[in-house]
């Protein structure tokens, strides 16, 4: 509902203890909303954690379960080795330390391309993008099959323009867990 109030000044009239100039129009607009403003609700089918926290994924029907801990990213604007490698093409390397434990009964395959990041202005960045493969990192997560009770700890490095965003885990592109950084 929009309400407009107009006060017309006439010569010789006092309004609110003062005088007005002849022919002057004072207009005040008051806007009142009869309904509340729209709210945005985001529904995710996967948990979103902060970098440094651990998450669990399970599929009871397949007797599969993983516990994934992702450390806060180390950020660099130079190559990651003092003797070899290239600087980041897009401005920053973000390197995450992952610890993945198979807490289920079935063997599970983990691949580095099961992980990707999304940063402002970029939809999906993998460890194959930019100069990530040539960063000079001492180690990177390889394709690994984890049997029941086994764990692996290793790094993943991404070449990104912004050192903040979200890291996703999702085999075949289906998001299962996310960590904001």
C-alpha positions as CSV (number, residue, x, y, z in Angstrom):
1,X,0.0,0.0,0.0
2,X,1.5,3.4,-1.0
3,X,0.3,6.4,1.0
4,X,1.1,10.0,-0.3
5,X,0.5,13.0,1.9
6,X,0.6,16.5,0.5
7,X,0.6,19.8,2.4
8,X,-0.2,22.8,0.3
9,X,1.1,26.1,1.7
10,X,-1.2,29.1,1.4
11,X,-0.2,32.6,2.2
12,X,-0.9,33.7,5.7
13,X,-1.3,30.1,7.0
14,X,0.9,28.7,9.7
15,X,1.7,25.0,9.6
16,X,3.4,23.5,12.6
17,X,4.3,26.8,14.1
18,X,6.1,28.2,11.0
19,X,4.9,29.9,7.8
20,X,5.0,28.6,4.2
21,X,5.8,30.2,1.0
22,X,2.7,30.9,-1.2
23,X,2.2,28.2,-3.8
24,X,4.8,25.8,-2.3
25,X,3.9,22.1,-2.2
26,X,5.4,19.8,0.4
27,X,5.1,16.1,-0.5
28,X,5.9,13.2,1.8
29,X,5.7,9.6,0.7
30,X,5.3,6.7,3.2
31,X,5.5,3.2,1.9
32,X,4.1,0.3,3.9
33,X,4.2,-3.3,2.7
34,X,1.1,-5.3,3.4
35,X,3.1,-8.5,3.0
36,X,6.5,-9.5,4.3
37,X,9.5,-9.3,1.9
38,X,10.3,-12.6,0.1
39,X,12.7,-15.0,1.9
40,X,15.2,-17.1,0.1
41,X,15.5,-20.7,1.4
42,X,18.3,-22.9,0.1
43,X,17.7,-26.6,0.4
44,X,20.8,-28.9,0.1
45,X,20.9,-32.6,0.0
46,X,24.5,-32.6,1.3
47,X,26.1,-31.2,4.5
48,X,28.1,-28.0,4.3
49,X,30.9,-27.8,6.8
50,X,33.7,-25.3,7.5
51,X,37.2,-26.2,6.4
52,X,38.9,-27.9,9.4
53,X,35.8,-30.0,10.2
54,X,35.1,-33.7,9.4
55,X,32.0,-35.1,7.7
56,X,30.6,-38.6,7.3
57,X,29.0,-40.1,4.2
58,X,27.2,-43.4,4.4
59,X,25.2,-45.8,2.3
60,X,23.9,-48.5,4.6
61,X,22.4,-50.5,1.7
62,X,25.9,-50.8,0.2
63,X,27.7,-51.2,3.6
64,X,29.8,-48.1,2.6
65,X,30.8,-45.3,4.9
66,X,33.5,-42.6,4.7
67,X,34.8,-40.1,7.2
68,X,36.5,-37.1,5.5
69,X,38.4,-34.4,7.3
70,X,39.5,-31.4,5.3
71,X,42.0,-29.0,6.8
72,X,41.9,-25.2,6.3
73,X,43.6,-24.3,3.0
74,X,47.1,-23.2,2.7
75,X,47.2,-20.3,0.3
76,X,50.2,-19.4,-1.9
77,X,50.8,-16.9,-4.7
78,X,54.0,-18.6,-5.8
79,X,55.1,-22.0,-6.9
80,X,54.9,-24.6,-4.1
81,X,58.5,-25.9,-4.4
82,X,61.6,-23.7,-3.9
83,X,63.3,-25.4,-6.9
84,X,60.6,-26.3,-9.5
85,X,57.0,-25.6,-10.6
86,X,55.1,-22.7,-12.0
87,X,53.3,-19.9,-10.1
88,X,49.5,-20.0,-10.2
89,X,47.9,-19.0,-13.5
90,X,44.9,-17.4,-11.9
91,X,46.5,-15.8,-8.8
92,X,46.3,-18.3,-5.9
93,X,47.0,-21.9,-5.1
94,X,44.8,-23.3,-2.3
95,X,46.0,-26.6,-0.9
96,X,43.8,-28.7,1.3
97,X,45.1,-31.5,3.6
98,X,42.6,-34.4,3.4
99,X,42.3,-37.4,5.7
100,X,39.8,-40.0,4.4
101,X,38.9,-43.1,6.4
102,X,36.8,-46.0,5.2
103,X,34.4,-46.6,8.2
104,X,32.2,-49.1,6.3
105,X,32.6,-52.7,5.3
106,X,32.9,-52.3,1.5
107,X,36.0,-51.1,-0.4
108,X,35.7,-47.6,-1.8
109,X,37.7,-45.9,-4.6
110,X,38.7,-42.2,-4.0
111,X,39.9,-40.1,-6.9
112,X,41.3,-36.5,-6.9
113,X,38.7,-35.5,-9.6
114,X,36.0,-36.4,-7.1
115,X,36.9,-33.1,-5.5
116,X,36.4,-29.6,-7.0
117,X,36.2,-26.0,-5.8
118,X,33.8,-23.2,-6.6
119,X,35.1,-19.6,-6.0
120,X,33.6,-16.2,-6.9
121,X,33.3,-15.9,-10.7
122,X,34.2,-19.6,-11.4
123,X,31.7,-22.5,-11.5
124,X,34.0,-25.5,-11.1
125,X,37.7,-25.8,-10.7
126,X,39.5,-29.2,-10.5
127,X,43.1,-30.1,-9.8
128,X,43.6,-30.3,-13.6
129,X,42.8,-26.6,-14.2
130,X,45.3,-23.7,-14.4
131,X,48.8,-24.6,-13.3
132,X,47.7,-26.9,-10.5
133,X,49.4,-30.0,-12.1
134,X,52.7,-27.9,-12.3
135,X,52.4,-26.2,-8.9
136,X,55.5,-27.9,-7.5
137,X,53.5,-29.6,-4.7
138,X,55.4,-32.4,-3.0
139,X,52.4,-34.7,-3.1
140,X,48.8,-35.0,-4.4
141,X,46.0,-37.4,-3.7
142,X,46.2,-40.3,-6.2
143,X,43.4,-42.7,-7.1
144,X,43.2,-45.0,-4.1
145,X,41.1,-47.9,-3.1
146,X,40.4,-47.9,0.6
147,X,39.3,-51.2,2.2
148,X,37.4,-51.4,5.5
149,X,39.3,-49.5,8.2
150,X,41.9,-48.1,5.9
151,X,42.7,-44.4,5.7
152,X,44.7,-42.0,3.4
153,X,46.1,-38.5,4.1
154,X,47.3,-36.3,1.3
155,X,47.0,-32.9,-0.3
156,X,44.9,-31.4,-3.1
157,X,45.9,-28.2,-4.8
158,X,43.7,-25.9,-6.9
159,X,44.7,-22.9,-9.0
160,X,42.0,-20.2,-8.3
161,X,41.5,-16.5,-8.7
162,X,40.0,-16.0,-5.2
163,X,41.4,-17.7,-2.0
164,X,37.8,-18.3,-0.6
165,X,34.9,-20.4,-1.7
166,X,33.6,-24.0,-1.3
167,X,35.4,-27.3,-1.7
168,X,33.1,-30.2,-2.8
169,X,33.3,-33.9,-2.7
170,X,31.1,-35.8,-5.2
171,X,31.9,-38.9,-7.2
172,X,30.5,-38.6,-10.7
173,X,29.6,-34.9,-10.0
174,X,27.0,-35.7,-7.4
175,X,27.7,-33.4,-4.4
176,X,27.9,-35.4,-1.2
177,X,29.9,-33.1,1.2
178,X,31.0,-29.5,1.0
179,X,33.5,-27.3,3.0
180,X,33.5,-23.5,2.9
181,X,36.9,-21.8,3.2
